[in-house]
Amino acid sequence: SAWAYYELGWGGWWFWDPVENASFMPWLAGTALLHSLAVTEQRASFKAWTLLLSICAFSLCLLGTFLVRSGVLVSVHAFASDPARGMFILAFMVLVTGGSLLLFAVRGHRVRSRVNNALWSRESLLLGNNVLLMAAMLVVLLGTLLPLVHKQLGLGSISIGEPFFNTMFTWLMAPFALLLGVGPLVRWGRDRPRKIRNLLLVAFITTLLLSVLLPWLLQDRIAAMTVAGMAMACWIGVLAVAEAVQRASRGTKMPPGYWGMVAAHLGLAVTI
């Protein structure tokens, strides 16, 4: 990171570089897949979602390998520029992705679930989060490949940089963070919002105070984006800790998988 940015004068740890994006897209699809698998395991629902996300995540891994190894995109992170190798990876990607989608189109109806999910349920909130994650993945995919397609069509060179990604992700991550914090508090199947109303109110007030106080303590001025990012991070972190304390006070079992979820949510809060 120091070599790629500080030595070259870019001044940041994330620059929306094409190779960075190539590794970020499978992460987004894989995260959606993990949540979809949880719903499939608990409620025997989202089976078609799970299959499609599996195909998508693996296909994006192949796409990332193609972008990094073929040299079609210019990046300080590109490992090699070998057109022959790139064509082999591209052909393999088309074969695997096309074959998987064809198989799903022919036999996908056999795995579609008939479960009706209530609007206020954990699976519905997870569905909303998955939609936002896949929308974010499409934004990254569009911003990464559009300059390449534009140039190959003879329409000239265009550049899609940090302002585009930051603007789009701000609008997508705000509702994502909101649902992410609330999701673990809601029961499977059907729940009532009033059961967690008081907890959400306390978390909202705490988030509001921390999101203004922390930026003020850490720097000379309060920027809007800093406050927004801190608010999302605090909302996720406060609710993750509060939900763990609530479970412990009730004596609810907390298996290793649960602690993995808490650690992942807190890690995302730190990243934001």
N, C-alpha and C positions, 0 to 999 in steps of 0.2 A: 504494500500500500504506500509506504514512504517512497519507494523507487518510482512507482507509477504516477504519483500525484505531486508530492512535495518537491521531488527532484526536478520534475518537468514543469513545475509552476502552476499546476491546476488547482491546488489549494483545497482539496477535499478528500473525504474517504469514500464517497460514492458519487460517480460522475455520470451515471446512466450510459456507460460505455457499452457498445454492442455486445462484447463478450460478457460483461457483467449481466446484461439483460438476458443473454443466452442461458446463464445459470440461474437467473431469477425466475424465469418462466416455469421451469419444471418444479421449482420450490412452491410457487403459487398453486399449480395444479396438484402437486403432491399433498399440500396442506388441505386443500379441498377434498382430496381423496381420503385422507385420514378421518376427517369428520363424516364423510359419507359412509365409510366403513363402520363407524361407531353407530350410526343410525341403522344400517343394515343388520348389525349384530344385535342391537337392542330391540328393534321394532320390525325386523324383516321388511324394511321399506328401503326406498332409494336404490334398488338393485340395478336398474338401468343407469342411474347416475354413477354408481360405483364402477360399472364396466366402462362407461364412456370416459370417466376421469382416469381410469387405469390406462386406457389406450392413449389418452391425451398426454398424460405425464410421461409415459415412455417415448412417445413420438417427439415430445419437446426435448427430451434428453438427446435423441438422435439429431434433432434440428440444431441443438447447441453444439454438438460434436461437428456437424457439417459447417456451421458458421466459423468455428474456431480453427478447424483443420484445413478448410478449402481456400482460405484467403479471399473470399468474396467481400468481406467487410474489413475495413482498415481499423486496427486497434493495437494498442501497445501490449495487449494481453494475448494476441493471436500467437499460436504455437508454431504454425507452419503455413506455407503457401504452396500447396500441391494440388493442382487442378485434377489430376488423375485420381488421387485419393478422395478428393471432394466429390467427384462424379460417382465413385463407388459408394460412398456414404449416402449420397442423395438417392441413388437407385435402391439401396437397402432400406432407406427411410420410406420411400414411396411404396415399396413392396410390403413392408411390415404394416405401415399405417393404412394403406389402401386395403390390404387383405383383412385387417382387423375390423375396419369400418364396414366392409362388405359382409363379413361374417355377422357382425352385430345387426346390420340391416335385415339379414335373412332370418336370423334366429333370436333377435332381441325381444320379440314379443313373448317369448317363453319365460323371461325373467322379470317382466314388469309386475310390480306389486299392485295389489288392489286395496291397500291400506289408505283410509282417509285420515289425514292429519288435521287436528284442530289448529286454529289460527294461533292461539296462545299455548304453544307446546315447545319443548326443546327441539324436536325435529324440524318444526317450522322455522325457528330461529336459525338453526344450522343450515337449513335450505337457503335462507336469506344471506347468510355469510358465504355460502358456497357460490351463490350467484355473484356476489360482490368480488370474491376472489377470482372468479373466471373472467369477470369484466375487467379487473385489473390486469390479468394475464393478456387479454386481447389488446388492451392499451399498450402494453410493453411490446407485444408482437407487432402491432401496427407501427409503432414508433421505431422499431428496429428494422423491419423489412421494407417499409414504404420508401425510404431513400434508395435502397437497392433496386426495387422494382421500378421506381421512377426513372432511374438512370438507365436500366436495361431496356426500357421502352423508348429510349431516345428523347425523353422529355426534359433532359437536363439534370443537374445536380441540385438536390435540396437537402436541408439539414434540419433534423428534429432533435432538439436538445433539452437541456434541463428544465426550462420554463414550461414546456408542454407536459412533461412527465409530472413535475411538481404540482401543476394546476389540476391535472386529471386525478392524481392520487389524493390530493386534498379532499376533493369531492367524494371519492370512493371510500377513503379510510375513515372519515368521520362516522358514517352510519355503520361501517364495519366494526369500529371500536365500540360503538354503542351496543350493538348486538352481541359482540364478543364478551363484554362484561356481564350482560344480563343472562346470556344463554345457560351457563352452569347453574343458575339459581332456579330455573324453570324445570318442572318435572316432565318426564316422558308422557306421551299420550294426550293429556289435557291438564291444565292448571288454571289458577285464578290469579289475575294480576295483583289483587289486593293483598295476597299473602306476602309479597315481597315489597309492598309499597313503602313501608317505613325504612327498610334497609336501603332501597334505592334513593330515598330522600336524603338520608344521612350520607350516602356515598356521593350524591350530587353536590351537597354543600361542602363536603370535604374536598372534592375534586375542584370545585370553584375556588376555594381558598388556596389550595396548593398550586393550582395552575397560574395564579396571579402572584403569589408570594415567592415561589421558587425562582421564576425568571427575574424578579426584582432583586433578589438576593445574589443571583449568580452573574448579573451583568448590569451595566449602567442604565440601560433603557429596556422597556418592555415592547417587544415586537409582536405583531399580531400572530404570525406563524409560530413563534416560540410559545405563546400562550395556548394556541390551538393544539400544538403537539404535546405540550405538557398536560393539557386537559385530557387528551385521549389516553396518554400514558397513565396518568393518575386514576382515571376512571377504571381502566383495565386492572391496574395493580390493586387499588382499594377493594374492588369487588372480588377479586381473586382471593385476597387475604381474608376478607370478611366471610366469604363462603366457606373457606377452610376452617375458620374459627367457629362458625355456626355448626358445621358438621361435627367438629370435635366436642362442642358443648352438648350436642344431642347424643353423642356416643355412636355416631354412624361410622360404619367401616370405611376406611380410606385405603384401598389397595394401592400397590405401586403404580398402576396405570393412572390413578387419580392424581398422585403427586407428579407424575410426568406431565399431565395436563396443566397443573398449576405452574410448574416450572416453565413450561412452554409459553403460557400466557404472560407470566412475569418477564420472561426473556423478550417477548414482543414489546411489552411496555417499555423496557429499558432501551430497546432498539428505536422505538418511536421517539 
